[in-house]
């Protein structure tokens, strides 16, 4: 006996108390948005060109 309870043994109880998997996922997204800022679609990158090299050169 190690003296602690593994998360996978008690997770289901906590998820149920929080309102289910959807509520846990929504809370996770809310917390991450607070830390990382709003999630946006990534902007498409424009192709690399020879003139880019000349500017950086």
N, CA, C and O of each residue as an XYZ file, in Angstrom:
228
protein
N       0.841     -1.186      0.000
C       0.000      0.000      0.000
C       0.882      1.243      0.000
O       1.814      1.355      0.795
N       0.578      2.167     -0.895
C       1.426      3.344     -1.040
C       0.910      4.557     -0.276
O       1.637      5.540     -0.136
N      -0.313      4.516      0.218
C      -0.834      5.624      1.003
C      -1.521      6.702      0.200
O      -1.855      7.751      0.753
N      -1.747      6.486     -1.085
C      -2.469      7.464     -1.881
C      -3.464      6.737     -2.778
O      -3.347      5.536     -3.023
N      -4.440      7.490     -3.258
C      -5.443      6.926     -4.163
C      -5.130      7.408     -5.572
O      -4.918      8.600     -5.791
N      -5.101      6.503     -6.508
C      -4.820      6.860     -7.899
C      -6.002      7.628     -8.483
O      -7.159      7.349     -8.170
N      -5.686      8.602     -9.338
C      -6.715      9.434     -9.941
C      -7.717      8.597    -10.716
O      -8.917      8.865    -10.654
N      -7.258      7.596    -11.440
C      -8.181      6.787    -12.238
C      -9.155      5.994    -11.373
O     -10.164      5.505    -11.881
N      -8.880      5.859    -10.102
C      -9.802      5.171     -9.192
C     -10.934      6.084     -8.709
O     -11.997      5.596     -8.326
N     -10.721      7.380     -8.724
C     -11.729      8.307     -8.192
C     -12.256      9.294     -9.231
O     -13.160     10.077     -8.937
N     -11.701      9.264    -10.442
C     -12.078     10.234    -11.468
C     -13.571     10.192    -11.785
O     -14.210     11.242    -11.861
N     -14.133      9.013    -11.971
C     -15.548      8.886    -12.355
C     -16.457      9.600    -11.351
O     -17.420     10.259    -11.742
N     -16.156      9.468    -10.080
C     -16.958     10.131     -9.044
C     -16.883     11.657     -9.184
O     -17.901     12.340     -9.074
N     -15.693     12.181     -9.424
C     -15.523     13.623     -9.556
C     -16.170     14.156    -10.839
O     -16.761     15.236    -10.838
N     -16.057     13.399    -11.923
C     -16.685     13.805    -13.182
C     -18.200     13.851    -13.016
O     -18.851     14.793    -13.468
N     -18.754     12.841    -12.372
C     -20.203     12.811    -12.151
C     -20.642     14.001    -11.292
O     -21.666     14.626    -11.568
N     -19.875     14.307    -10.265
C     -20.211     15.421     -9.378
C     -20.112     16.759    -10.112
O     -20.831     17.701     -9.778
N     -19.224     16.851    -11.112
C     -19.057     18.086    -11.878
C     -20.129     18.261    -12.943
O     -20.285     19.356    -13.485
N     -20.870     17.200    -13.252
C     -21.931     17.311    -14.246
C     -21.699     16.503    -15.501
O     -22.426     16.664    -16.482
N     -20.707     15.640    -15.493
C     -20.453     14.776    -16.643
C     -19.253     15.215    -17.457
O     -18.652     16.261    -17.215
N     -18.925     14.377    -18.432
C     -17.744     14.630    -19.264
C     -17.840     15.962    -20.010
O     -16.845     16.676    -20.131
N     -19.038     16.302    -20.512
C     -19.194     17.556    -21.258
C     -18.897     18.760    -20.367
O     -18.270     19.720    -20.813
N     -19.338     18.716    -19.131
C     -19.087     19.820    -18.203
C     -17.603     19.926    -17.867
O     -17.067     21.027    -17.744
N     -16.951     18.793    -17.722
C     -15.508     18.803    -17.437
C     -14.756     19.394    -18.628
O     -13.860     20.219    -18.448
N     -15.116     18.977    -19.838
C     -14.460     19.496    -21.043
C     -14.701     20.997    -21.195
O     -13.786     21.735    -21.561
N     -15.922     21.453    -20.919
C     -16.232     22.882    -21.010
C     -15.415     23.674    -19.984
O     -14.904     24.751    -20.290
N     -15.295     23.145    -18.788
C     -14.491     23.802    -17.760
C     -13.026     23.855    -18.137
O     -12.342     24.848    -17.893
N     -12.556     22.779    -18.733
C     -11.167     22.734    -19.185
C     -10.915     23.800    -20.247
O      -9.922     24.525    -20.181
N     -11.820     23.895    -21.233
C     -11.669     24.909    -22.285
C     -11.711     26.316    -21.690
O     -10.957     27.195    -22.107
N     -12.589     26.523    -20.722
C     -12.706     27.843    -20.083
C     -11.413     28.218    -19.365
O     -10.945     29.351    -19.474
N     -10.842     27.270    -18.636
C      -9.593     27.549    -17.919
C      -8.440     27.791    -18.891
O      -7.632     28.695    -18.679
N      -8.358     26.989    -19.957
C      -7.288     27.176    -20.927
C      -7.426     28.506    -21.666
O      -6.424     29.149    -21.977
N      -8.658     28.919    -21.948
C      -8.879     30.200    -22.612
C      -8.415     31.354    -21.727
O      -7.913     32.361    -22.226
N      -8.579     31.209    -20.438
C      -8.145     32.246    -19.507
C      -6.622     32.367    -19.514
O      -6.078     33.466    -19.410
N      -5.949     31.239    -19.635
C      -4.486     31.232    -19.629
C      -3.921     31.588    -20.999
O      -3.020     32.420    -21.110
N      -4.458     30.952    -22.043
C      -3.902     31.073    -23.393
C      -4.561     32.142    -24.241
O      -4.020     32.511    -25.284
N      -5.694     32.645    -23.836
C      -6.456     33.554    -24.676
C      -7.429     32.745    -25.513
O      -7.376     31.515    -25.502
N      -8.301     33.402    -26.227
C      -9.314     32.676    -26.994
C      -8.677     31.828    -28.089
O      -7.666     32.200    -28.683
N      -9.290     30.692    -28.336
C      -8.809     29.798    -29.379
C      -9.333     30.291    -30.716
O     -10.537     30.477    -30.892
N      -8.445     30.496    -31.634
C      -8.813     30.967    -32.960
C      -8.321     29.966    -33.986
O      -7.423     29.167    -33.719
N      -8.916     30.020    -35.144
C      -8.440     29.182    -36.235
C      -7.052     29.685    -36.639
O      -6.840     30.893    -36.739
N      -6.119     28.782    -36.870
C      -4.787     29.243    -37.291
C      -4.845     29.919    -38.658
O      -5.561     29.479    -39.558
N      -4.094     30.973    -38.788
C      -4.049     31.684    -40.064
C      -3.217     30.884    -41.041
O      -2.171     30.350    -40.671
N      -3.664     30.791    -42.281
C      -2.867     30.059    -43.262
C      -1.553     30.787    -43.515
O      -1.522     32.014    -43.604
N      -0.497     30.044    -43.628
C       0.809     30.637    -43.903
C       0.945     30.848    -45.395
O       0.520     30.015    -46.195
N       1.533     31.953    -45.757
C       1.750     32.183    -47.175
C       3.004     31.431    -47.598
O       3.874     31.171    -46.767
N       3.108     31.084    -48.845
C       4.273     30.325    -49.307
C       5.566     31.118    -49.146
O       5.570     32.343    -49.258
N       6.631     30.429    -48.890
C       7.959     31.042    -48.798
C       8.429     31.401    -50.202
O       8.315     30.599    -51.129
N       8.949     32.596    -50.347
C       9.397     33.041    -51.674
C      10.866     33.423    -51.632
O      11.453     33.582    -50.562
N      11.447     33.568    -52.809
C      12.847     33.985    -52.920
C      13.021     35.390    -52.362
O      14.037     35.686    -51.734
N      12.044     36.253    -52.585
C      12.164     37.625    -52.062
C      12.193     37.650    -50.536
O      12.769     38.562    -49.943
N      11.581     36.666    -49.900
C      11.669     36.565    -48.436
C      13.120     36.404    -48.019
O      13.559     37.010    -47.041
N      13.865     35.593    -48.754
C      15.272     35.386    -48.452
C      16.062     36.684    -48.616
O      16.957     36.977    -47.824
N      15.725     37.456    -49.646
C      16.444     38.714    -49.894
C      16.201     39.704    -48.762
O      17.112     40.436    -48.377
N      14.986     39.735    -48.224
C      14.665     40.654    -47.132
C      15.395     40.237    -45.867
O      15.890     41.089    -45.129
N      15.470     38.938    -45.607
C      16.114     38.438    -44.384
C      17.632     38.451    -44.508
O      18.343     38.525    -43.506
N      18.122     38.378    -45.737
C      19.496     38.204    -46.104
C      20.514     38.902    -45.365
O      21.700     38.764    -45.666
